[in-house]
Amino acid sequence: MTAHAIPLVGRAAELTEFGSALARARKGRGSIVLVSGEAGIGKTRLCDEVQRGHRQDGGVVLAGRMAPEESSVPYAALADTLRAARRNTSALWNAALDRGEVLSAIAPELAWAVGTRERSVVQPVLFEALLDAVDETAPGAAVLWVLDDIHWGDPSTWAFIRYAARRVGDLSLVLTVTYREEEFGPWHRRWQGLLRLKQEPVALHLPLPRLTPADGEQLVRAIAPALPSDVVTEILKRAAGTPLLLTELASLYGADARPGQSLPVSDIAKATMDERKDHNSLTARELEVARLIASGLTNPVIARELFISRATVASHVARILAKLGFSSRSQIAAWVVRPDRIPLPKSRTT
């Protein structure tokens, strides 16, 4: 089942908020939408759904994404937006070409395309040129621009977001940024900036909660309608309302399930890990962190439980992901429930 074929459940309120923001943008009153939540909670999935609907309505959709390896690259998410536009949204690329001498500070190939040299410009001039280019892409219509995974954003990208928040109210633009809530806190160098961003009059904050059991069951049944009730119950327990984990576990069993067939509950755990993933590669502390992740705890809470710094927790999580070959906390959580591993150290919460 493709991502778009899987229903988006439990997000009706957020979709309504987005719809209202886009309606205001069509009247020239833009906004910035902050979508936050833990890894696997469905931030990208929600934005994909909003983008799909806006595109079907004839609106312009722009997108840029951050990656961990680009966290020190200036304007990485903005450059990603322009480069995607070169392939998919010619209007933005053409508007950027008209300002190539300035915007080449973000995407150097713009300077090559217009036969000029890259030049250094002050940020307000650069940011205004980019916003003007975006505003030109859809005269009389609304533009939806999503910057995904901005917790990996570099300082210059964050500077643009803060600047855009002050200007977007006069534009037909809904600028949406997604970030992992557990990556930010009073210890983070951008914490104060994030708080100020949320307080902007044009800002809308949409923190995504975990799914309720009823919504979780709806999602599982949509993916694997033939699963026996006891298996569905175990999936709901293991996933603890995390959409990505619900989807992964339901998909594992959906292909093989038959009406009336009873699957051993222990098989759910057994199938959540490839045999190539060796628990012996993890230290005792990393095993303990993995267990707490599976319990649904965020990095700040894990830090308090283990009396270590948040930076140390983040380092443990990164090493766990690297050692097990995973890309998300949800995969760690699924791996933890495998029954044929050695027992994990008990956490202070159990």
N, C-alpha and C positions, 0 to 999 in steps of 0.2 A: 504494500500500500504506500503510495507516494505521500509526501508531507502534506500537500494540499488536499489529498483525499481523506486525511485524518481530520475529524471535526475539531474545531477550536471550542472547548467547553470551559465554562466557569469564568469567561472574560466578557460577558455581555456589558457590564458597567463600563469597562475600559473602552470597548468598541464604541459605546455611546459617547463617551468623552471625546474620543478621537473624531467622531462624526461632527460633534458640535464645534470642535476646534477648526476643522476643515471648512465648515459652513461659515464661520467668522472670517477665515482667511479669504474666502471668495469675495468677501465684502471689503477686503483690504485691511483686515485687523488680524495680523498674524500672531503666533505664539510659539513658545518653546515647550516641548513635552519631555519630561524626564521619566523614563521607564526603568524602574530598578527592581532588583530581586536577586535571589541566590542563583548560582549556576544550575541550569536545567529547569528553571521555573517557567520558561516559555516567553522570554522577552523578545527574542528574535522571531519566534513563531507568531506572536501577537502582531509585531510590526509587519511581517510578511503578509498577514491577512489584511491589515489596513492598506498596505501598498497595493495589493491585488484589487481590492475594492475601489480604491481611488483611481487606479489605472483604468478599470472597467468603466468608471464614470467619466473618462476623458481627461482626468487630471494628469499632471506631470509628476513623476516619481524620480527622485535622485537618491543615491545611496553610496555611502562610504563606510569602510570597516577598518578597525584597528586589529593588530596582531601583536602578540608578546614580543616578537623579534623586531617590531618597528616602534617600540615604546620610546626610543630616543631619536626617532627620525622626525624632523620638523614637518609639521602640516601633513602627516602621513594620511590621515583619514580624508583630508580635503583633496589631496592629490589623487587618492583612490576614487573620489567622486568624479573629478575631472576626467580621469583616464577611462572610467566606466562610461562617462558621457560621450567620449570620443567614439565609442562603439555603439552606444544605445540611444543617446539623447543628443542628436546633432545640434539642437537649438542651444543648449548650454555650451557645447564645445565651440560653436561659432561665436557666441557671445564672449567666450573666454579668449578666442583668437583676436577679437577686436581690442582686448586689453592685454594682449600677450606679453608686452614689455613689462607690465606690472605683475601679472599673474604667473610669469615664469619663475618667480620666487617660490611658488608652490609646486608647479610642474614645469621643469626646465624645457621639456619638449615644445612648449608653447613658444619659447624664444626661437627655437630652431625653425618652427613652422612659419613664423612671420619674418624670418631673416634678420633677427636682432640679437643682441647679447642679453644674457641674464643680468639683472640688476638688483641691487638691494634697495628696498623701499621700507619706509616706516610702517608699522603694523596697521594703524588706522587707514592709511591709504590702500594697503593691500586688502584689508577686510572689506572696505567699501566697494572696491572693484569687484570682489567676489560676490558680494550680496547684490550688486547691480546686475552682474551677469546672470545670477540665479533668477532675479526678478524679471529679467527679459525673456526667460524661457517660456512663460505662459501668461501673456498679457490677457487680463480679464478672467483668469482662472487661478486656482490655488496650486501651489507647489508643495509637495510633501518630500522633505529631505530627511533621511534617516542616517545617523552616524552611530554605528553599532560597536559595542564593546569598548566604550570610551574610557573604561577604567585602565586601559593600556595606552591612553592618549598621552602625547608629549605635551610639555608646557605651552608650546605655540598653538597647538590645536585647542587646548583648553582656553587660551587667551581669545581665540576666535569665538568660541561658544559664549564666553562671557560678554564679548563685544556684541555678538549677534542678538543676545537676549535684550540688549538695550535698544536695538534698532528694529527688531522683527515686528513690533507692534504696528509699524507703518507699512508693512509689506504683506503681500498675499502668500505668505510662507508659514508652514508649520515645520519647524526644525525639531526633530526628535532625536534624543540621545539615549542610549541604553547603557547601563552599567550594573555591575555586581555590587549589591549592597554590602556584602561582607568585606569588600576590598577597601571600604572607606570607614573612617571613624575619627575621633578627636586626635589620634596620633598621626593621621595622614596629612601630608603637606598641602593637599588641596581641600581639606575638610571645610575650612572657613569659606573658601571660594564656592564650594558646593552649596553651603548653607545660604550664602548671599544669592546664588543663582535661583534657589528654590523660592526666595523671597521676592523675586522680580514680579511685578504686577502681571506680566504676560506668561508667567511660568505655570505649568500644570504638572504636578508630580503624581505619577501612577505607580505606586509600589505594588508588585504582584504577589499576592499570598499563595500559599499552597492550595491545591484543590481540596474541596470537601469530599468526604467519602462518596456522596451521591454523584458528584461530578467525575470523580475518579472512576467509579464503576461505569458511568456512561462512556468514558473514553476507552476503557478496557473492552467493553462490549462492542464498541464500534470497530475496534481493531480485530478482535477475536470473539465473535458472537457465540461460537460453539464451546467456549471454555466452561467446564463445570463450575458450579458455585463455590466449591471449597478452594479451587485454584484461584478464582477471582478474589476471594477473601484474602488469601495469602499474598497475592500480588498487591492488593491495597495496603496490607500491613507492611510489606517490605518497602514499597515505594513511598509511603508516608506523605502522599499528596504531591510528589514531585512529578510533573508531567513527563519529563524526559525518561525517568525511570519507569513510570507506568507504561509508556509506549514501548520501551525496550523489552520489558518483561512480557507484556502482552504479545508483542511480535514474535518472541521466541517460541511461544506456544500456539499462536494462532494458526500457523501453517499445518500443524500436526493434529490439532484438536478435532474430535468428532463428537457429534451430539451423543450424550449418554456415556461418553468415555471418561473415566476417572483417572486423572494424572496424579501421581504421588507428589505431594506438596514439596518433598525434599528435592524433586527434580528442578523446581524453580530455581533454587539456589545453585544446583549443580551446573545449570546451563548458563549461569551469569558470568562464568569465567572461562577463557580459553586455557588449555593445559600448558601452554607456553608461558602463562603468568605464574611465576614462582614466588610464593610467599617468603621463601628463605632469603630473598634478596632484600627484604625490608628489615629494618632494625626494630627492636622492641618498642621504641618510642613511636616509630612510624606506624607500626601495627596499632598502637593505641590511638593515634590520631585518626587512622582509617576507621576504627570502630566508632569514634565520636562523630565522624562525618556521616557514617551510616545511621547514626542516631538522630541525624537532622540538625546538628549543631553547626553554627557559623564559626568562622575563624576567631572573632572576638570572644565568643563563649568558650571555645576550645582553649584559648589562651588563659582564660580565668580558671577553667577546670584543671589545667595542668601547671598553672603558676609559671607560665613562660610568656615571652613577648609575642605580640601579634606577628611581627616580622619572622620570628622563629617558626610559628605555625605555618605561615605562608611558604616558608622554605621547605618544611616537612611535606606539605601538600604537593609542592612542585616536584620534589624528589619521588614521592609515591607515584605521581602521574608518569614521570619519566621511567621509573623502574618497571612499572606494570604495563607500559605502553598505552596508557589511557589518555583521554583528552578532556574528561569531565569528572566532577565530583560524583555525579550519578553513577558512573561506571565503577568508581571506588566503592560506593554504597552497595551496588549489586555484587561486587566481588567479595565483600565482607561476609555475605550470608552463605557463601559456599560451605557446605557441611563437612567436607573432607579435608579441611585445613586444620592446623593446630589451633587450639583455643586462643582467642585474643585476650589480652589483659583486660580485666574488668575496669570499667570507668568509674569515676566517683559519682556518676549520676545514676548508677544501677545498683 
